[in-house]
Amino acid sequence: MKDYIEERVLEVAQYIIDNNSTVRGAARIFNVSKSTVHKDVHERLFRINRDMYRRCRAVLDKNKAERHIRGGLATREKYKKINEKRCAHL
């Protein structure tokens, strides 16, 4: 594996661990696709550093378990804004 790829994998994984980041959030910061981040932390990281892989997976598993809650909150905010606009026109 190329050195720059290994370096990116380790940087992305450390960012996810330090910031409890999601795959999408890390992809935005490192200016790569979420597919690249996913492959980095699910395949490449396992071969490079298994301890970091386990810590990174723990963060991503936690985020996945909470995903439905964040989605519900986003929907709630969406309709709250719609109702505020509707009430402002009355």
C-alpha positions in Angstrom: 0.0 0.0 0.0 1.2 3.5 -0.8 2.6 5.5 2.0 0.3 8.5 1.5 -2.7 6.2 1.6 -1.6 4.6 4.9 -1.0 8.1 6.3 -4.5 9.2 5.3 -6.0 6.1 6.8 -4.4 6.8 10.1 -5.3 10.5 10.0 -8.9 9.8 9.2 -9.2 7.2 11.9 -7.6 9.4 14.5 -10.0 12.2 13.5 -13.0 10.0 13.9 -11.8 8.8 17.3 -10.9 12.2 18.6 -14.1 13.9 17.4 -16.7 11.1 17.5 -17.1 11.9 13.9 -19.3 10.2 11.3 -18.0 8.8 8.0 -19.7 11.7 6.2 -18.2 14.3 8.6 -14.7 12.8 8.2 -15.1 12.7 4.4 -16.0 16.4 4.4 -12.9 17.4 6.5 -10.5 15.3 4.4 -12.1 16.2 1.1 -12.6 12.6 0.0 -15.7 10.6 -0.7 -17.6 8.8 2.1 -16.9 5.6 0.2 -13.2 6.2 0.5 -13.4 6.9 4.2 -15.5 3.8 4.6 -13.0 1.6 2.8 -10.2 3.3 4.7 -11.6 2.5 8.2 -13.2 -0.8 7.4 -10.6 -2.5 5.3 -7.3 -0.7 5.2 -7.2 0.3 8.9 -7.7 -3.3 10.0 -4.5 -4.3 8.1 -2.5 -1.3 9.4 -3.4 -0.9 13.1 -5.9 -3.3 14.7 -6.1 -1.4 18.0 -7.0 1.8 16.2 -9.4 -0.1 14.1 -11.3 -1.4 17.2 -11.5 2.1 18.7 -12.7 3.6 15.4 -15.3 0.9 14.9 -16.6 1.6 18.4 -17.2 5.3 17.5 -18.8 4.4 14.2 -21.0 1.7 15.7 -22.2 4.2 18.4 -23.0 6.8 15.6 -24.9 4.1 13.7 -26.9 3.2 16.8 -27.8 6.9 17.3 -28.5 7.7 13.6 -32.3 7.3 13.9 -32.4 9.8 16.7 -30.5 12.4 14.8 -32.8 11.8 11.8 -35.8 12.3 14.0 -34.5 15.5 15.4 -33.7 16.8 12.0 -37.2 16.1 10.8 -38.7 17.7 13.9 -36.6 20.9 13.2 -37.7 20.9 9.6 -41.4 20.9 10.5 -40.9 23.4 13.3 -39.5 25.9 10.8 -42.3 25.2 8.3 -44.9 25.9 11.1 -43.1 29.0 12.2 -43.2 30.4 8.6 -46.9 29.4 8.3 -47.8 31.2 11.6 -45.8 34.3 10.6 -48.0 34.7 7.5 -51.3 34.6 9.6 
